[in-house]
């Protein structure tokens, strides 16, 4: 019998606000000392009242708009009651009855073609703390730094049917939210986590199978492996009776490549949702709504069309540039200065991205001033600085953004000098020291000329016009 997989995702995304959702503590604690970003409010101390961070609502609305959702003009917060050691108040403030956004769609593309994935809702909530298990001491510590960090939870309908579609969906979410600058979406830092709800049913059936949920998956590769394992487990149980499938929450062990039962799956009734009396309903008027809508960015596919149509770039160049909003903005700023889209694209795709790889940085971590890059490109195209030395300047700018390209070039002797007398002297010395290359060139080997050219350029430290050097070199050899 053939089976089909039915998957819905709950994606938790940490919003890129400076402070937490209900207090003024810093929302950024990755790598910080445990319990160093906490206060009585986010630790759930008695008598402390929450104050909603407006920027969280702004970002929640913006995320909803990016995912084609309907924005609820009145949105409320509710208490979700459960006990766990990393939840100091014994309840989580979230949204149940009136989330900020509902009924959206996300378009994805896989080897099977394009598909629309429905979004059930996006709700704002506070994060819980973090349990740190110390195997050596046989002890579990609690770090409350993450408590009350603002999240949005993006809940999809069960429209996904395999690991490839899940990967495409998550990548699309990351791209859209990063373009909107509402979230970092870095799974390695825990700022994007995913719960996978999965069931299996006979192909063609309209009845959903028994659903299991795998919690807090923190890498796309782990998610893909977990889906493949869980699908195999479900089919084996159905066909061979190896176990009785029950609705439950499971934990994925990425080292062992297996999932393990954690607890039976809770229902909404288990959480005893009720409106939080300490947080008043939030009314989003037309002025507020329109102000957020006005900040929506140009979508990646729209940028790509503009880059190929208006700027004349190739599909490949446009694809590379639109992978990240940080890359797009740097490219556009550089182009505004140098006036040559192809030059700006070449520098971004070759030199800038190479430096990012060397420094093990993602495209979204790019913090290069595009205006400065444009000024550097102008120096090269205007013949003031050779490309080899321009690469050195760019590497220096990565380490010190305050560098002014032309000033740095002058201070380090990178300005091109077309002193023909000096060039002629270097050519004469180089040719005299390498008679074999001279003979090979005269014998028709073009590569021999390039070898001599390279030696001359090295002696001149790249500070001469290549065309001037080439002419003087050829004229000198022909005159021998």
C-alpha positions, -999 to 999 in steps of 0.1 A, spaced: 0 0 0 12 35 -8 11 62 20 12 99 21 26 121 48 7 150 63 28 177 81 20 209 98 46 231 114 47 254 145 76 277 139 88 298 169 107 329 158 125 352 183 118 388 173 147 412 168 136 437 195 161 453 219 140 445 250 117 417 261 80 416 255 68 427 290 98 444 306 129 464 297 155 436 301 177 430 271 162 405 247 197 395 235 214 370 258 230 345 234 264 336 250 257 358 281 262 346 317 232 326 330 206 347 347 223 380 339 194 394 318 165 390 342 143 412 365 114 405 389 89 410 360 103 384 336 111 360 365 74 360 374 77 375 409 44 382 427 29 416 422 49 425 390 27 437 362 35 433 325 38 463 301 35 454 264 65 463 242 49 482 213 77 471 189 67 435 195 32 443 182 47 462 152 69 432 143 40 408 148 19 428 124 47 431 99 54 394 99 17 388 93 16 411 64 47 395 49 29 361 51 -3 375 35 -23 372 67 -54 391 79 -44 414 107 -68 413 136 -76 449 145 -82 439 181 -57 414 195 -55 401 231 -31 382 253 -41 350 273 -27 328 300 -16 293 290 -13 273 323 13 246 327 41 239 351 77 234 341 109 244 359 119 270 332 85 288 335 87 307 367 51 321 367 37 286 360 19 300 330 29 315 297 15 347 284 5 340 248 -24 345 224 -52 321 219 -86 338 214 -75 367 192 -40 363 177 -24 392 159 -26 375 124 -47 348 108 -54 331 75 -22 336 55 -4 319 27 32 312 18 43 302 -17 70 276 -20 87 259 -49 102 224 -49 111 198 -75 74 190 -76 66 226 -86 49 255 -68 26 251 -39 7 273 -15 10 266 22 -18 280 43 -10 298 76 -36 292 103 -23 320 126 6 340 139 5 347 176 28 367 199 40 352 231 68 352 257 96 326 256 103 303 285 137 299 302 162 272 294 172 240 313 209 232 312 216 196 320 250 189 335 258 152 331 290 154 352 272 168 382 240 149 375 223 183 380 199 204 359 204 242 361 178 268 351 188 299 330 161 325 330 178 349 305 155 337 277 123 341 298 100 367 283 120 372 251 94 380 225 83 353 201 59 349 173 46 314 166 37 307 130 12 279 128 7 263 94 -22 241 82 -13 205 75 -4 212 39 31 199 37 38 164 25 75 157 30 110 168 40 117 187 8 85 208 12 93 215 48 128 227 40 114 250 12 88 264 36 113 271 64 137 287 40 109 309 26 99 320 61 135 328 69 139 349 38 106 368 42 112 376 79 148 386 74 137 409 45 112 425 68 140 428 95 117 415 122 139 385 131 173 369 128 159 334 122 192 318 130 184 282 141 220 277 154 214 305 179 179 293 189 162 323 174 141 300 152 128 267 164 103 243 149 78 218 162 68 191 136 33 177 136 32 146 115 8 118 105 7 91 78 -24 79 59 -31 57 29 -27 75 -4 -60 91 -14 -76 90 20 -92 121 35 -89 108 71 -59 120 90 -37 94 108 -25 95 144 -5 127 149 28 130 167 47 161 175 84 165 176 94 195 197 120 223 193 139 211 163 168 235 158 183 227 124 168 220 90 190 189 85 178 175 119 142 182 109 146 163 76 162 133 93 135 133 119 107 134 93 122 105 74 125 85 106 91 93 119 74 84 86 92 51 85 81 44 122 45 52 114 43 30 83 60 2 101 35 4 129 6 4 105 18 -24 83 35 -47 108 19 -38 141 53 -30 157 36 -6 181 4 12 188 5 48 175 -8 73 200 -11 111 199 20 122 217 49 146 220 83 131 210 119 142 214 144 138 186 179 125 194 200 137 164 230 117 175 211 84 176 189 93 148 157 83 167 127 99 183 116 91 218 82 95 235 82 125 260 45 127 270 10 122 256 -1 152 235 -19 179 254 -51 194 241 -62 230 244 -83 221 274 -52 209 293 -37 244 292 -68 261 306 -65 292 284 -82 323 297 -77 361 290 -48 377 309 -64 403 331 -31 422 334 -28 429 297 -54 450 281 -67 443 245 -46 460 219 -66 480 192 -49 485 159 -63 516 142 -60 526 106 -31 550 112 -10 523 130 -19 496 104 -10 519 75 23 530 91 34 493 94 22 485 59 43 514 45 75 498 59 71 465 40 101 457 19 103 448 -18 100 410 -21 130 389 -33 112 379 -65 103 416 -73 139 426 -67 152 399 -89 129 411 -117 141 446 -113 178 436 -112 175 416 -145 151 441 -162 162 475 -151 199 468 -142 205 442 -170 220 416 -146 219 379 -154 195 356 -137 225 340 -118 237 374 -105 202 384 -95 197 351 -77 229 354 -57 222 390 -47 186 384 -36 195 356 -12 198 382 16 184 417 22 218 427 37 235 418 4 207 436 -16 211 468 3 249 468 1 247 462 -37 221 489 -43 241 515 -22 273 505 -41 255 509 -74 242 543 -65 278 555 -61 297 537 -89 268 538 -115 277 504 -129 254 475 -118 275 448 -133 307 460 -116 288 463 -82 273 428 -87 307 413 -95 323 428 -64 295 416 -43 294 380 -57 331 375 -59 350 395 -34 325 403 -7 310 369 -6 345 353 -6 354 374 25 322 363 42 331 327 36 366 332 49 352 347 80 326 320 83 298 346 82 264 342 66 251 366 40 227 381 66 257 389 89 271 413 63 278 447 78 295 464 50 287 500 40 276 499 4 286 535 -1 321 527 9 322 497 -15 310 520 -43 338 544 -36 363 516 -38 348 504 -71 351 539 -85 388 539 -76 393 507 -96 373 516 -126 389 550 -127 424 535 -128 435 549 -95 439 516 -77 446 481 -91 421 453 -84 446 433 -64 453 462 -40 416 470 -40 409 435 -26 434 443 2 415 475 9 382 457 10 396 431 35 408 460 57 373 477 55 357 444 68 379 448 99 375 485 102 344 500 87 357 536 94 383 533 66 379 557 37 391 538 6 411 566 -12 427 578 21 437 542 29 451 537 -6 473 568 -4 485 559 31 495 524 20 510 532 -14 482 517 -34 476 546 -57 484 537 -93 515 556 -106 520 557 -144 556 568 -141 568 553 -174 604 557 -164 599 535 -134 579 510 -153 605 508 -181 633 502 -155 613 474 -139 605 459 -173 642 460 -183 653 443 -151 626 416 -153 633 408 -189 670 406 -184 665 382 -155 643 358 -174 656 351 -210 637 318 -213 603 335 -210 614 361 -235 624 334 -259 592 314 -253 571 345 -260 590 353 -292 584 316 -301 546 322 -299 538 313 -263 514 339 -250 516 325 -215 553 335 -213 543 371 -217 518 368 -188 545 353 -166 568 383 -173 538 407 -168 530 391 -134 566 395 -123 567 432 -133 534 439 -116 547 422 -84 577 444 -85 555 475 -90 532 463 -62 503 465 -85 505 503 -87 504 508 -124 480 508 -153 480 472 -167 476 485 -203 506 508 -199 527 481 -184 517 456 -212 526 481 -240 560 490 -225 568 453 -219 559 442 -255 577 472 -270 609 464 -250 609 427 -260 603 435 -296 632 459 -295 657 433 -283 
